[in-house]
């Protein structure tokens, strides 16, 4: 089921989104939803090829395992 949210945009951003949505002949809500989904897919998740490359990198996987181990044993410090 769809959910309705309120999104506050500057006038400038609204005009940009409205223009781009109009070019694609679709509602601004659909344009924003699609843009956010694409951003998440490209910037948050890795695809199967990237994951395979990560898993095949021996030094990287050793480093990641060390980092997880250190985190679990509370070694190190948080760097912000």
HTML snippet that shows the backbone in 3Dmol.js (N, CA, C, O; Angstrom):
<script src="https://3Dmol.org/build/3Dmol-min.js"></script>
<div id="view" style="width:600px;height:400px;position:relative"></div>
<script>
const pdb = `
ATOM      1  N   UNK A   1       0.835  -1.182   0.000  1.00  0.00           N
ATOM      2  CA  UNK A   1       0.000   0.000   0.000  1.00  0.00           C
ATOM      3  C   UNK A   1       0.879   1.245   0.000  1.00  0.00           C
ATOM      4  O   UNK A   1       1.862   1.312   0.737  1.00  0.00           O
ATOM      5  N   UNK A   2       0.538   2.206  -0.804  1.00  0.00           N
ATOM      6  CA  UNK A   2       1.292   3.457  -0.880  1.00  0.00           C
ATOM      7  C   UNK A   2       1.146   4.260   0.397  1.00  0.00           C
ATOM      8  O   UNK A   2       0.118   4.194   1.072  1.00  0.00           O
ATOM      9  N   UNK A   3       2.171   5.010   0.721  1.00  0.00           N
ATOM     10  CA  UNK A   3       2.164   5.909   1.881  1.00  0.00           C
ATOM     11  C   UNK A   3       2.368   7.328   1.378  1.00  0.00           C
ATOM     12  O   UNK A   3       3.070   7.549   0.391  1.00  0.00           O
ATOM     13  N   UNK A   4       1.768   8.266   2.042  1.00  0.00           N
ATOM     14  CA  UNK A   4       1.911   9.671   1.707  1.00  0.00           C
ATOM     15  C   UNK A   4       2.833  10.321   2.721  1.00  0.00           C
ATOM     16  O   UNK A   4       2.677  10.130   3.927  1.00  0.00           O
ATOM     17  N   UNK A   5       3.800  11.095   2.226  1.00  0.00           N
ATOM     18  CA  UNK A   5       4.699  11.836   3.117  1.00  0.00           C
ATOM     19  C   UNK A   5       4.699  13.297   2.694  1.00  0.00           C
ATOM     20  O   UNK A   5       4.300  13.636   1.580  1.00  0.00           O
ATOM     21  N   UNK A   6       5.146  14.146   3.589  1.00  0.00           N
ATOM     22  CA  UNK A   6       5.314  15.554   3.267  1.00  0.00           C
ATOM     23  C   UNK A   6       6.804  15.811   3.114  1.00  0.00           C
ATOM     24  O   UNK A   6       7.603  15.406   3.958  1.00  0.00           O
ATOM     25  N   UNK A   7       7.166  16.477   2.047  1.00  0.00           N
ATOM     26  CA  UNK A   7       8.564  16.766   1.759  1.00  0.00           C
ATOM     27  C   UNK A   7       8.693  18.257   1.500  1.00  0.00           C
ATOM     28  O   UNK A   7       8.056  18.796   0.595  1.00  0.00           O
ATOM     29  N   UNK A   8       9.515  18.917   2.296  1.00  0.00           N
ATOM     30  CA  UNK A   8       9.703  20.357   2.107  1.00  0.00           C
ATOM     31  C   UNK A   8      10.921  20.578   1.210  1.00  0.00           C
ATOM     32  O   UNK A   8      12.021  20.112   1.508  1.00  0.00           O
ATOM     33  N   UNK A   9      10.706  21.295   0.112  1.00  0.00           N
ATOM     34  CA  UNK A   9      11.769  21.590  -0.851  1.00  0.00           C
ATOM     35  C   UNK A   9      11.915  23.095  -0.999  1.00  0.00           C
ATOM     36  O   UNK A   9      10.944  23.842  -0.879  1.00  0.00           O
ATOM     37  N   UNK A  10      13.133  23.528  -1.258  1.00  0.00           N
ATOM     38  CA  UNK A  10      13.319  24.936  -1.600  1.00  0.00           C
ATOM     39  C   UNK A  10      12.641  25.175  -2.948  1.00  0.00           C
ATOM     40  O   UNK A  10      12.415  24.238  -3.713  1.00  0.00           O
ATOM     41  N   UNK A  11      12.328  26.410  -3.223  1.00  0.00           N
ATOM     42  CA  UNK A  11      11.698  26.754  -4.502  1.00  0.00           C
ATOM     43  C   UNK A  11      12.599  26.336  -5.669  1.00  0.00           C
ATOM     44  O   UNK A  11      12.120  25.837  -6.687  1.00  0.00           O
ATOM     45  N   UNK A  12      13.898  26.544  -5.507  1.00  0.00           N
ATOM     46  CA  UNK A  12      14.860  26.193  -6.559  1.00  0.00           C
ATOM     47  C   UNK A  12      14.865  24.687  -6.826  1.00  0.00           C
ATOM     48  O   UNK A  12      14.820  24.263  -7.981  1.00  0.00           O
ATOM     49  N   UNK A  13      14.919  23.884  -5.770  1.00  0.00           N
ATOM     50  CA  UNK A  13      14.915  22.429  -5.946  1.00  0.00           C
ATOM     51  C   UNK A  13      13.591  21.942  -6.533  1.00  0.00           C
ATOM     52  O   UNK A  13      13.567  21.049  -7.379  1.00  0.00           O
ATOM     53  N   UNK A  14      12.495  22.537  -6.076  1.00  0.00           N
ATOM     54  CA  UNK A  14      11.197  22.155  -6.621  1.00  0.00           C
ATOM     55  C   UNK A  14      11.165  22.388  -8.135  1.00  0.00           C
ATOM     56  O   UNK A  14      10.698  21.537  -8.892  1.00  0.00           O
ATOM     57  N   UNK A  15      11.659  23.537  -8.560  1.00  0.00           N
ATOM     58  CA  UNK A  15      11.644  23.848  -9.998  1.00  0.00           C
ATOM     59  C   UNK A  15      12.487  22.848 -10.789  1.00  0.00           C
ATOM     60  O   UNK A  15      12.104  22.430 -11.882  1.00  0.00           O
ATOM     61  N   UNK A  16      13.636  22.467 -10.230  1.00  0.00           N
ATOM     62  CA  UNK A  16      14.492  21.489 -10.904  1.00  0.00           C
ATOM     63  C   UNK A  16      13.761  20.155 -11.029  1.00  0.00           C
ATOM     64  O   UNK A  16      13.701  19.578 -12.115  1.00  0.00           O
ATOM     65  N   UNK A  17      13.205  19.661  -9.915  1.00  0.00           N
ATOM     66  CA  UNK A  17      12.488  18.376  -9.929  1.00  0.00           C
ATOM     67  C   UNK A  17      11.280  18.439 -10.859  1.00  0.00           C
ATOM     68  O   UNK A  17      11.030  17.504 -11.619  1.00  0.00           O
ATOM     69  N   UNK A  18      10.535  19.535 -10.801  1.00  0.00           N
ATOM     70  CA  UNK A  18       9.343  19.685 -11.646  1.00  0.00           C
ATOM     71  C   UNK A  18       9.734  19.648 -13.117  1.00  0.00           C
ATOM     72  O   UNK A  18       9.084  18.975 -13.917  1.00  0.00           O
ATOM     73  N   UNK A  19      10.785  20.361 -13.473  1.00  0.00           N
ATOM     74  CA  UNK A  19      11.250  20.400 -14.866  1.00  0.00           C
ATOM     75  C   UNK A  19      11.659  19.019 -15.345  1.00  0.00           C
ATOM     76  O   UNK A  19      11.271  18.592 -16.433  1.00  0.00           O
ATOM     77  N   UNK A  20      12.440  18.322 -14.536  1.00  0.00           N
ATOM     78  CA  UNK A  20      12.900  16.985 -14.922  1.00  0.00           C
ATOM     79  C   UNK A  20      11.742  15.995 -15.008  1.00  0.00           C
ATOM     80  O   UNK A  20      11.704  15.161 -15.913  1.00  0.00           O
ATOM     81  N   UNK A  21      10.802  16.081 -14.075  1.00  0.00           N
ATOM     82  CA  UNK A  21       9.639  15.192 -14.114  1.00  0.00           C
ATOM     83  C   UNK A  21       8.796  15.467 -15.356  1.00  0.00           C
ATOM     84  O   UNK A  21       8.309  14.540 -16.003  1.00  0.00           O
ATOM     85  N   UNK A  22       8.628  16.742 -15.684  1.00  0.00           N
ATOM     86  CA  UNK A  22       7.858  17.102 -16.878  1.00  0.00           C
ATOM     87  C   UNK A  22       8.520  16.565 -18.146  1.00  0.00           C
ATOM     88  O   UNK A  22       7.835  16.127 -19.070  1.00  0.00           O
ATOM     89  N   UNK A  23       9.845  16.600 -18.189  1.00  0.00           N
ATOM     90  CA  UNK A  23      10.559  16.075 -19.366  1.00  0.00           C
ATOM     91  C   UNK A  23      10.296  14.595 -19.559  1.00  0.00           C
ATOM     92  O   UNK A  23      10.233  14.108 -20.688  1.00  0.00           O
ATOM     93  N   UNK A  24      10.141  13.870 -18.439  1.00  0.00           N
ATOM     94  CA  UNK A  24       9.861  12.433 -18.516  1.00  0.00           C
ATOM     95  C   UNK A  24       8.368  12.144 -18.555  1.00  0.00           C
ATOM     96  O   UNK A  24       7.959  10.984 -18.602  1.00  0.00           O
ATOM     97  N   UNK A  25       7.550  13.200 -18.535  1.00  0.00           N
ATOM     98  CA  UNK A  25       6.096  13.075 -18.568  1.00  0.00           C
ATOM     99  C   UNK A  25       5.574  12.186 -17.433  1.00  0.00           C
ATOM    100  O   UNK A  25       4.799  11.255 -17.653  1.00  0.00           O
ATOM    101  N   UNK A  26       6.021  12.500 -16.224  1.00  0.00           N
ATOM    102  CA  UNK A  26       5.542  11.734 -15.069  1.00  0.00           C
ATOM    103  C   UNK A  26       5.399  12.653 -13.867  1.00  0.00           C
ATOM    104  O   UNK A  26       5.950  13.754 -13.856  1.00  0.00           O
ATOM    105  N   UNK A  27       4.664  12.207 -12.854  1.00  0.00           N
ATOM    106  CA  UNK A  27       4.460  13.033 -11.663  1.00  0.00           C
ATOM    107  C   UNK A  27       5.784  13.288 -10.928  1.00  0.00           C
ATOM    108  O   UNK A  27       6.701  12.468 -10.969  1.00  0.00           O
ATOM    109  N   UNK A  28       5.858  14.419 -10.272  1.00  0.00           N
ATOM    110  CA  UNK A  28       7.070  14.773  -9.529  1.00  0.00           C
ATOM    111  C   UNK A  28       7.350  13.748  -8.425  1.00  0.00           C
ATOM    112  O   UNK A  28       8.511  13.447  -8.145  1.00  0.00           O
ATOM    113  N   UNK A  29       6.305  13.212  -7.800  1.00  0.00           N
ATOM    114  CA  UNK A  29       6.511  12.213  -6.742  1.00  0.00           C
ATOM    115  C   UNK A  29       7.190  10.964  -7.298  1.00  0.00           C
ATOM    116  O   UNK A  29       8.063  10.388  -6.650  1.00  0.00           O
ATOM    117  N   UNK A  30       6.786  10.546  -8.500  1.00  0.00           N
ATOM    118  CA  UNK A  30       7.402   9.381  -9.128  1.00  0.00           C
ATOM    119  C   UNK A  30       8.847   9.674  -9.501  1.00  0.00           C
ATOM    120  O   UNK A  30       9.717   8.815  -9.356  1.00  0.00           O
ATOM    121  N   UNK A  31       9.104  10.897  -9.986  1.00  0.00           N
ATOM    122  CA  UNK A  31      10.475  11.263 -10.336  1.00  0.00           C
ATOM    123  C   UNK A  31      11.378  11.217  -9.110  1.00  0.00           C
ATOM    124  O   UNK A  31      12.471  10.652  -9.168  1.00  0.00           O
ATOM    125  N   UNK A  32      10.934  11.805  -7.999  1.00  0.00           N
ATOM    126  CA  UNK A  32      11.737  11.826  -6.773  1.00  0.00           C
ATOM    127  C   UNK A  32      11.932  10.415  -6.235  1.00  0.00           C
ATOM    128  O   UNK A  32      13.040  10.059  -5.834  1.00  0.00           O
ATOM    129  N   UNK A  33      10.881   9.607  -6.218  1.00  0.00           N
ATOM    130  CA  UNK A  33      10.991   8.227  -5.732  1.00  0.00           C
ATOM    131  C   UNK A  33      12.015   7.442  -6.557  1.00  0.00           C
ATOM    132  O   UNK A  33      12.859   6.741  -5.999  1.00  0.00           O
ATOM    133  N   UNK A  34      11.940   7.560  -7.873  1.00  0.00           N
ATOM    134  CA  UNK A  34      12.864   6.851  -8.748  1.00  0.00           C
ATOM    135  C   UNK A  34      14.290   7.340  -8.552  1.00  0.00           C
ATOM    136  O   UNK A  34      15.218   6.532  -8.523  1.00  0.00           O
ATOM    137  N   UNK A  35      14.480   8.649  -8.415  1.00  0.00           N
ATOM    138  CA  UNK A  35      15.816   9.212  -8.228  1.00  0.00           C
ATOM    139  C   UNK A  35      16.436   8.725  -6.920  1.00  0.00           C
ATOM    140  O   UNK A  35      17.624   8.406  -6.878  1.00  0.00           O
ATOM    141  N   UNK A  36      15.649   8.668  -5.869  1.00  0.00           N
ATOM    142  CA  UNK A  36      16.150   8.194  -4.571  1.00  0.00           C
ATOM    143  C   UNK A  36      16.505   6.707  -4.651  1.00  0.00           C
ATOM    144  O   UNK A  36      17.544   6.291  -4.138  1.00  0.00           O
ATOM    145  N   UNK A  37      15.654   5.911  -5.286  1.00  0.00           N
ATOM    146  CA  UNK A  37      15.946   4.479  -5.438  1.00  0.00           C
ATOM    147  C   UNK A  37      17.239   4.258  -6.206  1.00  0.00           C
ATOM    148  O   UNK A  37      18.055   3.421  -5.818  1.00  0.00           O
ATOM    149  N   UNK A  38      17.434   5.001  -7.292  1.00  0.00           N
ATOM    150  CA  UNK A  38      18.668   4.872  -8.080  1.00  0.00           C
ATOM    151  C   UNK A  38      19.888   5.268  -7.263  1.00  0.00           C
ATOM    152  O   UNK A  38      20.932   4.620  -7.335  1.00  0.00           O
ATOM    153  N   UNK A  39      19.748   6.342  -6.482  1.00  0.00           N
ATOM    154  CA  UNK A  39      20.860   6.779  -5.641  1.00  0.00           C
ATOM    155  C   UNK A  39      21.246   5.679  -4.656  1.00  0.00           C
ATOM    156  O   UNK A  39      22.428   5.380  -4.488  1.00  0.00           O
ATOM    157  N   UNK A  40      20.255   5.079  -4.008  1.00  0.00           N
ATOM    158  CA  UNK A  40      20.517   4.015  -3.032  1.00  0.00           C
ATOM    159  C   UNK A  40      21.168   2.819  -3.716  1.00  0.00           C
ATOM    160  O   UNK A  40      22.153   2.279  -3.212  1.00  0.00           O
ATOM    161  N   UNK A  41      20.637   2.408  -4.843  1.00  0.00           N
ATOM    162  CA  UNK A  41      21.192   1.257  -5.563  1.00  0.00           C
ATOM    163  C   UNK A  41      22.640   1.479  -5.976  1.00  0.00           C
ATOM    164  O   UNK A  41      23.445   0.548  -5.937  1.00  0.00           O
ATOM    165  N   UNK A  42      22.980   2.700  -6.369  1.00  0.00           N
ATOM    166  CA  UNK A  42      24.327   2.973  -6.861  1.00  0.00           C
ATOM    167  C   UNK A  42      25.312   3.367  -5.767  1.00  0.00           C
ATOM    168  O   UNK A  42      26.522   3.254  -5.963  1.00  0.00           O
ATOM    169  N   UNK A  43      24.823   3.823  -4.627  1.00  0.00           N
ATOM    170  CA  UNK A  43      25.727   4.342  -3.606  1.00  0.00           C
ATOM    171  C   UNK A  43      25.719   3.580  -2.291  1.00  0.00           C
ATOM    172  O   UNK A  43      26.606   3.783  -1.461  1.00  0.00           O
ATOM    173  N   UNK A  44      24.753   2.721  -2.084  1.00  0.00           N
ATOM    174  CA  UNK A  44      24.654   2.026  -0.801  1.00  0.00           C
ATOM    175  C   UNK A  44      24.936   0.538  -0.952  1.00  0.00           C
ATOM    176  O   UNK A  44      25.656  -0.038  -0.137  1.00  0.00           O
ATOM    177  N   UNK A  45      24.394  -0.079  -1.960  1.00  0.00           N
ATOM    178  CA  UNK A  45      24.528  -1.512  -2.146  1.00  0.00           C
ATOM    179  C   UNK A  45      25.596  -1.837  -3.180  1.00  0.00           C
ATOM    180  O   UNK A  45      25.858  -1.045  -4.085  1.00  0.00           O
ATOM    181  N   UNK A  46      26.206  -2.997  -3.039  1.00  0.00           N
ATOM    182  CA  UNK A  46      27.136  -3.466  -4.070  1.00  0.00           C
ATOM    183  C   UNK A  46      26.405  -4.501  -4.916  1.00  0.00           C
ATOM    184  O   UNK A  46      25.567  -5.256  -4.424  1.00  0.00           O
ATOM    185  N   UNK A  47      26.743  -4.514  -6.195  1.00  0.00           N
ATOM    186  CA  UNK A  47      26.113  -5.515  -7.053  1.00  0.00           C
ATOM    187  C   UNK A  47      26.901  -6.817  -6.984  1.00  0.00           C
ATOM    188  O   UNK A  47      27.935  -6.891  -6.320  1.00  0.00           O
ATOM    189  N   UNK A  48      26.412  -7.834  -7.667  1.00  0.00           N
ATOM    190  CA  UNK A  48      27.028  -9.169  -7.579  1.00  0.00           C
ATOM    191  C   UNK A  48      28.466  -9.176  -8.080  1.00  0.00           C
ATOM    192  O   UNK A  48      29.285  -9.946  -7.579  1.00  0.00           O
ATOM    193  N   UNK A  49      28.790  -8.334  -9.061  1.00  0.00           N
ATOM    194  CA  UNK A  49      30.141  -8.296  -9.607  1.00  0.00           C
ATOM    195  C   UNK A  49      31.110  -7.651  -8.612  1.00  0.00           C
ATOM    196  O   UNK A  49      32.233  -8.120  -8.429  1.00  0.00           O
ATOM    197  N   UNK A  50      30.651  -6.558  -7.969  1.00  0.00           N
ATOM    198  CA  UNK A  50      31.483  -5.918  -6.946  1.00  0.00           C
ATOM    199  C   UNK A  50      31.706  -6.854  -5.766  1.00  0.00           C
ATOM    200  O   UNK A  50      32.811  -6.927  -5.228  1.00  0.00           O
ATOM    201  N   UNK A  51      30.651  -7.575  -5.358  1.00  0.00           N
ATOM    202  CA  UNK A  51      30.776  -8.492  -4.227  1.00  0.00           C
ATOM    203  C   UNK A  51      31.745  -9.613  -4.561  1.00  0.00           C
ATOM    204  O   UNK A  51      32.539 -10.013  -3.709  1.00  0.00           O
ATOM    205  N   UNK A  52      31.696 -10.122  -5.771  1.00  0.00           N
ATOM    206  CA  UNK A  52      32.623 -11.179  -6.174  1.00  0.00           C
ATOM    207  C   UNK A  52      34.064 -10.666  -6.130  1.00  0.00           C
ATOM    208  O   UNK A  52      34.972 -11.365  -5.681  1.00  0.00           O
ATOM    209  N   UNK A  53      34.252  -9.433  -6.604  1.00  0.00           N
ATOM    210  CA  UNK A  53      35.591  -8.836  -6.579  1.00  0.00           C
ATOM    211  C   UNK A  53      36.088  -8.667  -5.135  1.00  0.00           C
ATOM    212  O   UNK A  53      37.256  -8.926  -4.846  1.00  0.00           O
ATOM    213  N   UNK A  54      35.217  -8.242  -4.251  1.00  0.00           N
ATOM    214  CA  UNK A  54      35.573  -8.082  -2.841  1.00  0.00           C
ATOM    215  C   UNK A  54      35.947  -9.425  -2.230  1.00  0.00           C
ATOM    216  O   UNK A  54      36.978  -9.545  -1.569  1.00  0.00           O
ATOM    217  N   UNK A  55      35.115 -10.430  -2.450  1.00  0.00           N
ATOM    218  CA  UNK A  55      35.349 -11.743  -1.850  1.00  0.00           C
ATOM    219  C   UNK A  55      36.593 -12.427  -2.403  1.00  0.00           C
ATOM    220  O   UNK A  55      37.201 -13.244  -1.712  1.00  0.00           O
ATOM    221  N   UNK A  56      36.979 -12.111  -3.627  1.00  0.00           N
ATOM    222  CA  UNK A  56      38.167 -12.707  -4.227  1.00  0.00           C
ATOM    223  C   UNK A  56      39.461 -11.965  -3.872  1.00  0.00           C
ATOM    224  O   UNK A  56      40.552 -12.422  -4.213  1.00  0.00           O
ATOM    225  N   UNK A  57      39.338 -10.835  -3.195  1.00  0.00           N
ATOM    226  CA  UNK A  57      40.509 -10.059  -2.793  1.00  0.00           C
ATOM    227  C   UNK A  57      40.948 -10.551  -1.415  1.00  0.00           C
ATOM    228  O   UNK A  57      40.367 -10.167  -0.400  1.00  0.00           O
ATOM    229  N   UNK A  58      41.970 -11.398  -1.383  1.00  0.00           N
ATOM    230  CA  UNK A  58      42.409 -12.059  -0.146  1.00  0.00           C
ATOM    231  C   UNK A  58      42.821 -11.050   0.915  1.00  0.00           C
ATOM    232  O   UNK A  58      42.411 -11.168   2.070  1.00  0.00           O
ATOM    233  N   UNK A  59      43.621 -10.062   0.543  1.00  0.00           N
ATOM    234  CA  UNK A  59      44.097  -9.081   1.525  1.00  0.00           C
ATOM    235  C   UNK A  59      42.929  -8.277   2.096  1.00  0.00           C
ATOM    236  O   UNK A  59      42.886  -8.003   3.295  1.00  0.00           O
ATOM    237  N   UNK A  60      41.995  -7.906   1.246  1.00  0.00           N
ATOM    238  CA  UNK A  60      40.840  -7.142   1.705  1.00  0.00           C
ATOM    239  C   UNK A  60      39.986  -7.962   2.662  1.00  0.00           C
ATOM    240  O   UNK A  60      39.571  -7.457   3.705  1.00  0.00           O
ATOM    241  N   UNK A  61      39.719  -9.218   2.322  1.00  0.00           N
ATOM    242  CA  UNK A  61      38.882 -10.036   3.203  1.00  0.00           C
ATOM    243  C   UNK A  61      39.579 -10.291   4.536  1.00  0.00           C
ATOM    244  O   UNK A  61      38.913 -10.332   5.571  1.00  0.00           O
ATOM    245  N   UNK A  62      40.903 -10.463   4.540  1.00  0.00           N
ATOM    246  CA  UNK A  62      41.639 -10.611   5.804  1.00  0.00           C
ATOM    247  C   UNK A  62      41.486  -9.354   6.652  1.00  0.00           C
ATOM    248  O   UNK A  62      41.237  -9.425   7.855  1.00  0.00           O
ATOM    249  N   UNK A  63      41.639  -8.212   6.008  1.00  0.00           N
ATOM    250  CA  UNK A  63      41.520  -6.935   6.710  1.00  0.00           C
ATOM    251  C   UNK A  63      40.117  -6.737   7.275  1.00  0.00           C
ATOM    252  O   UNK A  63      39.955  -6.287   8.409  1.00  0.00           O
ATOM    253  N   UNK A  64      39.110  -7.075   6.482  1.00  0.00           N
ATOM    254  CA  UNK A  64      37.732  -6.957   6.957  1.00  0.00           C
ATOM    255  C   UNK A  64      37.466  -7.877   8.137  1.00  0.00           C
ATOM    256  O   UNK A  64      36.806  -7.481   9.098  1.00  0.00           O
ATOM    257  N   UNK A  65      37.976  -9.103   8.071  1.00  0.00           N
ATOM    258  CA  UNK A  65      37.794 -10.055   9.175  1.00  0.00           C
ATOM    259  C   UNK A  65      38.495  -9.558  10.437  1.00  0.00           C
ATOM    260  O   UNK A  65      37.964  -9.684  11.540  1.00  0.00           O
ATOM    261  N   UNK A  66      39.705  -8.986  10.268  1.00  0.00           N
ATOM    262  CA  UNK A  66      40.423  -8.418  11.413  1.00  0.00           C
ATOM    263  C   UNK A  66      39.616  -7.277  12.021  1.00  0.00           C
ATOM    264  O   UNK A  66      39.492  -7.170  13.241  1.00  0.00           O
ATOM    265  N   UNK A  67      39.074  -6.434  11.162  1.00  0.00           N
ATOM    266  CA  UNK A  67      38.277  -5.306  11.634  1.00  0.00           C
ATOM    267  C   UNK A  67      37.042  -5.755  12.390  1.00  0.00           C
ATOM    268  O   UNK A  67      36.711  -5.182  13.428  1.00  0.00           O
ATOM    269  N   UNK A  68      36.360  -6.763  11.890  1.00  0.00           N
ATOM    270  CA  UNK A  68      35.170  -7.295  12.575  1.00  0.00           C
ATOM    271  C   UNK A  68      35.562  -7.886  13.923  1.00  0.00           C
ATOM    272  O   UNK A  68      34.872  -7.682  14.922  1.00  0.00           O
ATOM    273  N   UNK A  69      36.673  -8.620  13.945  1.00  0.00           N
ATOM    274  CA  UNK A  69      37.161  -9.211  15.186  1.00  0.00           C
ATOM    275  C   UNK A  69      37.505  -8.120  16.198  1.00  0.00           C
ATOM    276  O   UNK A  69      37.126  -8.211  17.366  1.00  0.00           O
ATOM    277  N   UNK A  70      38.224  -7.089  15.751  1.00  0.00           N
ATOM    278  CA  UNK A  70      38.578  -5.981  16.636  1.00  0.00           C
ATOM    279  C   UNK A  70      37.329  -5.282  17.165  1.00  0.00           C
ATOM    280  O   UNK A  70      37.272  -4.895  18.332  1.00  0.00           O
ATOM    281  N   UNK A  71      36.342  -5.125  16.309  1.00  0.00           N
ATOM    282  CA  UNK A  71      35.104  -4.469  16.724  1.00  0.00           C
ATOM    283  C   UNK A  71      34.405  -5.288  17.804  1.00  0.00           C
ATOM    284  O   UNK A  71      33.960  -4.743  18.813  1.00  0.00           O
ATOM    285  N   UNK A  72      34.312  -6.594  17.588  1.00  0.00           N
ATOM    286  CA  UNK A  72      33.641  -7.460  18.558  1.00  0.00           C
ATOM    287  C   UNK A  72      34.359  -7.471  19.900  1.00  0.00           C
ATOM    288  O   UNK A  72      33.718  -7.559  20.947  1.00  0.00           O
ATOM    289  N   UNK A  73      35.699  -7.382  19.875  1.00  0.00           N
ATOM    290  CA  UNK A  73      36.449  -7.382  21.129  1.00  0.00           C
ATOM    291  C   UNK A  73      36.675  -5.961  21.641  1.00  0.00           C
ATOM    292  O   UNK A  73      37.414  -5.750  22.602  1.00  0.00           O
ATOM    293  N   UNK A  74      36.035  -4.993  20.995  1.00  0.00           N
ATOM    294  CA  UNK A  74      36.062  -3.574  21.384  1.00  0.00           C
ATOM    295  C   UNK A  74      37.469  -2.997  21.403  1.00  0.00           C
ATOM    296  O   UNK A  74      37.804  -2.180  22.260  1.00  0.00           O
ATOM    297  N   UNK A  75      38.285  -3.427  20.456  1.00  0.00           N
ATOM    298  CA  UNK A  75      39.629  -2.853  20.286  1.00  0.00           C
ATOM    299  C   UNK A  75      39.520  -1.625  19.399  1.00  0.00           C
ATOM    300  O   UNK A  75      38.604  -1.502  18.587  1.00  0.00           O
ATOM    301  N   UNK A  76      40.455  -0.735  19.567  1.00  0.00           N
ATOM    302  CA  UNK A  76      40.488   0.455  18.722  1.00  0.00           C
ATOM    303  C   UNK A  76      39.590   1.555  19.240  1.00  0.00           C
ATOM    304  O   UNK A  76      39.100   1.506  20.368  1.00  0.00           O
ATOM    305  N   UNK A  77      39.384   2.552  18.391  1.00  0.00           N
ATOM    306  CA  UNK A  77      38.532   3.683  18.767  1.00  0.00           C
ATOM    307  C   UNK A  77      37.757   4.152  17.555  1.00  0.00           C
ATOM    308  O   UNK A  77      38.146   3.910  16.412  1.00  0.00           O
ATOM    309  N   UNK A  78      36.667   4.819  17.822  1.00  0.00           N
ATOM    310  CA  UNK A  78      35.810   5.326  16.766  1.00  0.00           C
ATOM    311  C   UNK A  78      36.408   6.614  16.220  1.00  0.00           C
ATOM    312  O   UNK A  78      36.710   7.530  16.984  1.00  0.00           O
ATOM    313  N   UNK A  79      36.577   6.689  14.928  1.00  0.00           N
ATOM    314  CA  UNK A  79      37.086   7.899  14.278  1.00  0.00           C
ATOM    315  C   UNK A  79      35.933   8.523  13.509  1.00  0.00           C
ATOM    316  O   UNK A  79      35.331   7.891  12.641  1.00  0.00           O
ATOM    317  N   UNK A  80      35.639   9.760  13.836  1.00  0.00           N
ATOM    318  CA  UNK A  80      34.528  10.434  13.151  1.00  0.00           C
ATOM    319  C   UNK A  80      35.031  11.411  12.135  1.00  0.00           C
ATOM    320  O   UNK A  80      34.236  12.068  11.463  1.00  0.00           O
TER     321      UNK A  80
END
`;
const viewer = $3Dmol.createViewer("view");
viewer.addModel(pdb, "pdb");
viewer.setStyle({}, {cartoon: {color: "spectrum"}});
viewer.zoomTo();
viewer.render();
</script>
